[in-house]
Amino acid sequence: PNENIIENNNQSFLIHEDTVEQLAERIAKDGQLSPCIVTPITDGKYELIDGRHRRRAVILAGLPTTKCIIKHDLDDTAKATIRLTTNLIRNNNYLPSELAFAYKELAELRNNDMSKISSETNQSKKKIYRYIRLTKLIKPLLDRVDNGNIPIIAAVELSYLTQEQQNRLF
């Protein structure tokens, strides 16, 4: 049941309402084709690990239950890894800042093993490293990367400036 699924909103990826609405239209017509991933917590409740857009779309479509795969005995690292890799593989037009902080978190979980992250997400090590460098930008510059005013390659170069230098530049 939808009311037994608890969302963890402490993550890098934003909810895109237009995506939820589009999914809801498809789910209302065809049903939920792809399950979410949950893990049991307490009292018949489950923590949503993967599938926030799908779950919200199921609710918007008026369905009382969400199809889920239940994963048992996941520690925090396993939950975070599932959440990050499934989102990074899908790459649903995420903002560069969302990808940057997600790759950074995954790198921390994987002891900065870029080869492993590359194979898990089907992205080149170079691209992953570039995204992680974006996390060194001050917020106003990162916002300009997100809205397309600063290209990612240029932003990576700016990320090597100190915060003081970035503030002066901005």
C-alpha positions in Angstrom: 0.0 0.0 0.0 1.2 3.5 -0.8 0.8 4.7 2.7 3.3 2.1 3.9 6.1 3.4 1.8 8.3 6.2 3.3 10.4 8.4 1.0 13.9 9.3 1.8 14.2 12.9 0.5 17.8 13.3 1.6 19.4 12.9 -1.8 21.0 14.8 -4.7 18.2 14.4 -7.2 15.2 16.7 -7.3 11.6 15.7 -8.0 10.5 16.8 -11.5 6.8 17.3 -11.4 6.5 17.2 -15.2 8.0 13.8 -15.2 5.6 12.6 -12.4 2.7 13.9 -14.5 3.8 12.2 -17.7 4.4 8.9 -15.8 1.0 9.2 -14.1 -0.7 9.4 -17.5 1.1 6.3 -18.7 0.5 4.4 -15.5 -3.2 5.3 -15.5 -3.3 3.9 -19.1 -1.0 0.9 -18.9 -0.4 0.3 -15.2 2.9 0.4 -13.4 5.4 -1.5 -15.6 8.6 -0.9 -13.6 8.7 -1.7 -9.9 10.3 0.5 -7.2 12.8 -0.8 -4.8 12.1 -0.7 -1.0 13.5 -2.2 2.2 11.5 -3.1 5.3 11.9 -0.7 8.3 9.3 -1.2 11.0 5.6 -2.0 11.6 4.9 -3.0 8.0 6.5 0.2 6.7 9.1 0.3 3.9 11.8 2.8 3.0 11.8 3.8 -0.7 15.2 3.2 -2.1 14.5 3.8 -5.8 11.5 5.1 -7.6 10.3 8.4 -6.1 8.9 9.6 -9.5 7.2 6.3 -10.1 5.7 6.1 -6.7 4.3 9.7 -6.9 3.0 8.9 -10.4 1.2 5.8 -9.1 -0.5 7.9 -6.4 -1.3 10.7 -8.9 -2.8 8.0 -11.2 -5.1 6.9 -8.3 -3.7 3.4 -7.7 -3.8 2.2 -4.1 -0.6 0.2 -4.3 2.9 0.6 -5.7 4.7 -2.5 -7.2 8.0 -2.9 -5.4 10.9 -5.2 -5.2 11.7 -5.7 -1.5 15.4 -5.9 -0.6 16.2 -7.2 2.8 19.2 -6.6 5.1 20.6 -3.5 3.3 23.0 -1.3 5.2 23.2 2.4 4.5 26.0 2.0 2.0 24.0 -0.5 0.0 20.9 1.6 0.0 22.8 4.7 -1.1 24.6 2.7 -3.8 21.3 1.4 -5.2 19.7 4.8 -5.1 22.7 6.6 -6.8 23.5 4.0 -9.5 19.9 3.5 -10.6 19.4 7.3 -10.9 22.8 7.9 -12.6 22.1 5.1 -15.1 18.7 6.6 -16.0 20.1 10.2 -16.2 16.6 11.7 -16.7 17.8 15.1 -17.7 19.2 15.9 -14.3 20.9 19.2 -13.7 24.7 19.2 -13.7 24.7 20.0 -10.0 22.5 17.0 -9.2 24.8 14.7 -11.1 27.8 16.3 -9.5 26.8 15.7 -6.0 25.5 12.2 -6.8 28.8 11.2 -8.4 30.6 12.7 -5.4 28.6 10.7 -2.9 29.0 7.5 -4.9 32.8 8.2 -5.1 32.9 8.5 -1.3 31.0 5.2 -1.0 33.3 3.5 -3.5 36.6 4.8 -2.0 37.1 7.0 -5.1 37.4 3.8 -7.3 36.5 5.6 -10.6 36.8 2.3 -12.6 34.1 0.7 -10.5 31.9 3.8 -10.7 32.4 3.9 -14.4 31.3 0.3 -14.9 28.3 0.7 -12.5 27.0 3.9 -14.3 28.2 3.3 -17.9 29.9 6.7 -17.9 33.6 7.4 -18.6 35.9 8.1 -15.7 36.8 11.5 -17.2 33.1 12.5 -17.3 32.5 11.4 -13.7 35.6 13.3 -12.6 34.4 16.4 -14.3 31.0 16.3 -12.6 32.7 15.8 -9.2 34.8 18.9 -9.8 31.6 20.9 -10.1 31.0 20.4 -6.4 34.0 22.7 -5.8 32.1 25.7 -7.3 30.4 28.4 -5.3 26.6 28.2 -5.5 26.1 31.2 -7.8 28.5 29.7 -10.4 27.0 26.3 -10.0 23.6 27.8 -10.6 24.9 29.3 -13.8 26.1 25.9 -14.9 22.7 24.5 -14.2 20.9 27.1 -16.2 23.3 26.7 -19.2 25.2 30.0 -18.9 28.5 28.3 -18.1 29.5 25.2 -20.1 30.6 22.2 -18.0 34.1 22.2 -19.4 34.6 25.9 -18.5 33.1 25.3 -15.0 35.5 22.5 -14.4 38.4 24.9 -15.0 36.7 27.5 -12.7 36.5 24.8 -10.0 40.3 25.0 -9.5 40.0 28.6 -8.3 39.7 29.2 -4.6 36.4 30.2 -3.2 37.6 33.8 -2.8 38.7 33.9 -6.4 35.4 32.4 -7.5 33.5 35.1 -5.5 35.6 37.9 -7.1 35.0 36.4 -10.6 31.3 36.1 -10.0 
